[in-house]
Amino acid sequence: MRPPLILETERLRLAPLIEADAERLFPMMSDAAVMAHWDIAEVDDPDLVAAIVKSQVEDMGAGKAIYWSMRTLDQGEFLGICDLSEIDAWHKRAEVGFMLDRKAWGQGYAHEAMQAVLAQAAAMGLRRLAARTHLGNRRSDALLEKLGFVEEGLLRGFVERDGERRDCRLFGLLL
Ligand SMILES: CC(C)(COP(=O)(O)OP(=O)(O)OC[C@H]1O[C@@H](n2cnc3c(N)ncnc32)[C@H](O)[C@@H]1OP(=O)(O)O)[C@@H](O)C(=O)NCCC(=O)NCCS
């Protein structure tokens, strides 16, 4: 399963995440609205975002995941990230994730990017994709359903966030 370098869609260019993208990701990860349904709260330290991106780049090197930066084709504007993580070559499965800057919401960019990621997953021979959303993350749930994911269950108390346990929805898609 060799990862692709670049994916292009009608409006977007997805390229493997690099460490220098951390500074473009920081504005998103420090935005409380973007991070409202993420496993960790908004981040106020750019070094923490840099450390997260570094470990994501390492996971890519180890074949465990593919993280893509998402930019507009025309202007090259950085809009966010999406990924295939927890890649299990034996069982042919992985998890998907996505995060967009708030200014890019509501324009179909996440849907467009994820369609390319799903096609790539199928081309890599993956047969099952999973996604997990915090209860109440309606935009993510809608996106996953539009992509054909089916809700498979509720993971009770799955995440510790802001001193409380949060339930998560589990979604799956068979390719
Ligand atoms: C989850 C997230 C990526 C969804 O972004 P989004 O912009 O709502 O998702 P989409 O790309 O599917 O856009 C959907 C909306 O764009 C609108 N739209 C505008 N132009 C469009 C186009 N050309 N094509 C499709 N949709 C378009 C549609 O109205 C659509 O809304 P609808 O389905 O209610 O009609 C975004 O809310 C986000 O980054 N959230 C924070 C991070 C997060 O929670 N990530 C997920 C963790 S599991």
The ligand as a MOL file (V3000), in Angstrom:
LIG
                    3D

  0  0  0     0  0            999 V3000
M  V30 BEGIN CTAB
M  V30 COUNTS 48 50 0 0 0
M  V30 BEGIN ATOM
M  V30 1 C -16.6940 18.8200 9.9320 0
M  V30 2 C -16.4020 19.8990 8.9300 0
M  V30 3 C -15.1310 19.5590 8.1700 0
M  V30 4 C -17.5930 19.9760 7.9630 0
M  V30 5 O -17.4480 21.0860 7.1210 0
M  V30 6 P -18.6460 21.5460 6.1640 0
M  V30 7 O -18.1790 22.6780 5.3720 0
M  V30 8 O -19.9030 21.6740 6.9490 0
M  V30 9 O -18.8470 20.2350 5.2660 0
M  V30 10 P -19.1120 20.0630 3.7270 0
M  V30 11 O -17.8950 20.2480 2.9220 0
M  V30 12 O -19.7680 18.7340 3.5950 0
M  V30 13 O -20.1040 21.2260 3.3530 0
M  V30 14 C -21.4500 21.0350 3.5390 0
M  V30 15 C -22.2690 22.2520 3.1960 0
M  V30 16 O -21.6730 23.1020 2.2330 0
M  V30 17 C -22.7230 23.6190 1.3690 0
M  V30 18 N -22.1910 23.7070 0.0170 0
M  V30 19 C -21.9380 24.8740 -0.5970 0
M  V30 20 N -21.3800 24.6580 -1.7850 0
M  V30 21 C -21.2840 23.3330 -1.9550 0
M  V30 22 C -20.7880 22.4840 -2.9870 0
M  V30 23 N -20.2360 22.9890 -4.1120 0
M  V30 24 N -20.8470 21.1570 -2.8040 0
M  V30 25 C -21.3830 20.6340 -1.7040 0
M  V30 26 N -21.8470 21.3710 -0.6680 0
M  V30 27 C -21.8040 22.7090 -0.8050 0
M  V30 28 C -23.9030 22.7210 1.4640 0
M  V30 29 O -24.9870 23.5310 1.7940 0
M  V30 30 C -23.5600 21.7810 2.5900 0
M  V30 31 O -24.4800 21.8190 3.6210 0
M  V30 32 P -25.7230 20.8000 3.6480 0
M  V30 33 O -25.1500 19.4320 3.4810 0
M  V30 34 O -26.3110 21.0240 4.9860 0
M  V30 35 O -26.5670 21.2050 2.4960 0
M  V30 36 C -16.2160 21.2830 9.6230 0
M  V30 37 O -17.4000 21.6390 10.2510 0
M  V30 38 C -15.0870 21.2730 10.6400 0
M  V30 39 O -13.9310 21.4410 10.3010 0
M  V30 40 N -15.4320 21.1320 11.9350 0
M  V30 41 C -14.4760 21.2140 13.0130 0
M  V30 42 C -13.5380 20.0430 13.0980 0
M  V30 43 C -14.2830 18.7480 13.3430 0
M  V30 44 O -15.1610 18.6830 14.1710 0
M  V30 45 N -13.8720 17.7290 12.5960 0
M  V30 46 C -14.4820 16.4260 12.6500 0
M  V30 47 C -14.0830 15.6290 13.8190 0
M  V30 48 S -14.8910 14.0530 13.7390 0
M  V30 END ATOM
M  V30 BEGIN BOND
M  V30 1 1 1 2
M  V30 2 1 2 3
M  V30 3 1 2 4
M  V30 4 1 2 36
M  V30 5 1 4 5
M  V30 6 1 5 6
M  V30 7 2 6 7
M  V30 8 1 6 8
M  V30 9 1 6 9
M  V30 10 1 9 10
M  V30 11 2 10 11
M  V30 12 1 10 12
M  V30 13 1 10 13
M  V30 14 1 13 14
M  V30 15 1 14 15
M  V30 16 1 15 16
M  V30 17 1 15 30
M  V30 18 1 16 17
M  V30 19 1 17 18
M  V30 20 1 17 28
M  V30 21 1 18 19
M  V30 22 1 18 27
M  V30 23 2 19 20
M  V30 24 1 20 21
M  V30 25 1 21 22
M  V30 26 2 21 27
M  V30 27 1 22 23
M  V30 28 2 22 24
M  V30 29 1 24 25
M  V30 30 2 25 26
M  V30 31 1 26 27
M  V30 32 1 28 29
M  V30 33 1 28 30
M  V30 34 1 30 31
M  V30 35 1 31 32
M  V30 36 2 32 33
M  V30 37 1 32 34
M  V30 38 1 32 35
M  V30 39 1 36 37
M  V30 40 1 36 38
M  V30 41 2 38 39
M  V30 42 1 38 40
M  V30 43 1 40 41
M  V30 44 1 41 42
M  V30 45 1 42 43
M  V30 46 2 43 44
M  V30 47 1 43 45
M  V30 48 1 45 46
M  V30 49 1 46 47
M  V30 50 1 47 48
M  V30 END BOND
M  V30 END CTAB
M  END
